């Protein structure tokens, strides 16, 4: 085997072994925001800040709240989903977006109350997932 071919084989071995030593993984950081809504025969407000409160909304009504999604020091793909009793009633203005390090984005969270909704308190959660790429050795 000539010297050139030997060096190419050694280089390939180094590159391939690097792929096994250094690998890409994904890390998820999830934030949960509780949501509350009362369906009633009048409109009312709740401005508390410990959760997303839509107040009291009549059937076939709409409510909107604004949240600021802030990123840490690493680029992330942000995914926002609703859970619980409010899952099918919630819509977000932005989803599956990229936030650069230390960047913020304002997102509207809207609730559309169905016409046949019963008068009662409804609860749910908004989960904001930050997907980050991590290179490990």
C-alpha positions as CSV (number, residue, x, y, z in Angstrom):
1,X,0.0,0.0,0.0
2,X,1.4,3.4,-1.0
3,X,1.8,6.2,1.5
4,X,-1.0,8.4,0.0
5,X,-3.6,5.6,0.3
6,X,-2.4,4.9,3.8
7,X,-2.9,8.5,4.8
8,X,-6.4,8.6,3.3
9,X,-7.4,5.5,5.3
10,X,-6.0,7.0,8.5
11,X,-7.9,10.3,7.8
12,X,-11.1,8.4,7.2
13,X,-10.7,6.5,10.5
14,X,-10.2,9.8,12.4
15,X,-13.2,11.4,10.8
16,X,-15.5,8.4,11.4
17,X,-14.4,8.0,15.0
18,X,-15.0,11.7,15.6
19,X,-18.6,11.1,14.5
20,X,-19.0,8.5,17.2
21,X,-17.3,10.6,19.9
22,X,-19.0,14.0,19.2
23,X,-22.8,13.6,18.7
24,X,-25.7,16.0,18.5
25,X,-28.5,15.6,21.0
26,X,-31.7,17.6,21.6
27,X,-32.6,19.1,25.0
28,X,-36.1,20.3,25.9
29,X,-37.0,23.0,28.4
30,X,-40.8,23.2,29.1
31,X,-42.6,26.0,30.8
32,X,-46.2,25.6,31.9
33,X,-48.7,28.4,32.3
34,X,-52.1,27.6,33.9
35,X,-55.2,29.0,32.2
36,X,-58.6,29.9,33.6
37,X,-61.9,30.9,32.0
38,X,-65.4,31.3,33.4
39,X,-68.3,31.0,31.0
40,X,-71.2,33.1,32.2
41,X,-74.0,35.3,31.1
42,X,-71.9,38.5,31.4
43,X,-68.4,39.7,30.6
44,X,-65.9,40.1,33.4
45,X,-62.1,40.7,33.7
46,X,-59.4,39.2,35.8
47,X,-56.0,40.9,35.6
48,X,-54.1,38.6,38.0
49,X,-50.7,37.7,36.7
50,X,-50.0,34.3,38.3
51,X,-51.7,32.5,35.3
52,X,-53.5,33.3,32.1
53,X,-56.9,34.5,33.1
54,X,-59.5,35.2,30.5
55,X,-62.1,36.4,33.0
56,X,-65.7,35.7,32.3
57,X,-66.8,35.3,28.7
58,X,-70.3,34.6,27.3
59,X,-70.9,31.7,25.0
60,X,-69.8,32.5,21.4
61,X,-67.4,35.1,22.8
62,X,-63.7,35.7,22.3
63,X,-60.9,36.6,24.7
64,X,-57.3,37.5,24.1
65,X,-54.3,37.7,26.3
66,X,-50.7,38.6,25.5
67,X,-47.6,36.7,26.7
68,X,-44.0,37.4,26.2
69,X,-41.8,34.4,25.4
70,X,-38.2,34.9,26.3
71,X,-35.3,32.7,25.4
72,X,-32.1,32.0,27.3
73,X,-28.6,32.1,25.8
74,X,-29.0,29.4,23.2
75,X,-31.0,29.4,19.9
76,X,-34.3,27.5,20.4
77,X,-37.3,26.3,18.4
78,X,-40.4,27.2,20.4
79,X,-43.6,25.1,20.3
80,X,-46.7,26.2,22.2
81,X,-49.7,23.8,22.9
82,X,-52.8,24.0,25.0
83,X,-53.9,21.2,27.3
84,X,-56.9,20.5,29.5
85,X,-60.5,21.6,29.2
86,X,-59.5,24.6,27.1
87,X,-57.4,22.7,24.6
88,X,-59.8,22.9,21.6
89,X,-60.7,26.6,22.3
90,X,-57.2,28.1,22.4
91,X,-55.3,29.5,19.4
92,X,-51.9,31.2,19.5
93,X,-50.7,33.8,17.0
94,X,-47.2,32.3,16.7
95,X,-46.1,28.7,16.9
96,X,-43.0,26.7,15.9
97,X,-40.8,29.7,15.7
98,X,-37.1,30.3,16.3
99,X,-35.8,32.5,19.1
100,X,-32.2,33.5,19.0
101,X,-30.2,33.9,22.3
102,X,-31.7,36.4,24.7
103,X,-34.5,37.2,22.2
104,X,-38.2,37.8,23.1
105,X,-41.4,37.4,21.1
106,X,-44.9,38.6,21.9
107,X,-47.6,36.0,21.4
108,X,-51.3,36.4,21.4
109,X,-53.3,33.7,23.2
110,X,-56.9,33.7,22.1
111,X,-59.9,31.7,23.4
112,X,-63.0,31.1,21.3
113,X,-65.9,30.0,23.5
114,X,-68.3,27.7,21.7
115,X,-71.9,28.8,21.4
116,X,-73.1,25.7,23.4
117,X,-70.5,26.1,26.2
118,X,-72.0,25.5,29.7
119,X,-71.8,28.2,32.4
120,X,-68.9,27.1,34.6
121,X,-65.2,27.5,35.3
122,X,-62.8,25.9,32.8
123,X,-59.2,25.2,33.4
124,X,-56.2,24.3,31.2
125,X,-52.6,24.9,30.7
126,X,-50.4,26.4,28.0
127,X,-47.1,24.5,27.6
128,X,-44.2,26.3,26.0
129,X,-41.4,24.0,24.9
130,X,-37.9,25.2,24.0
131,X,-36.0,22.8,21.8
132,X,-32.2,23.2,21.9
133,X,-29.4,21.4,20.0
134,X,-26.6,20.2,22.2
135,X,-23.3,18.9,21.0
136,X,-21.7,16.4,23.4
137,X,-18.2,14.9,23.4
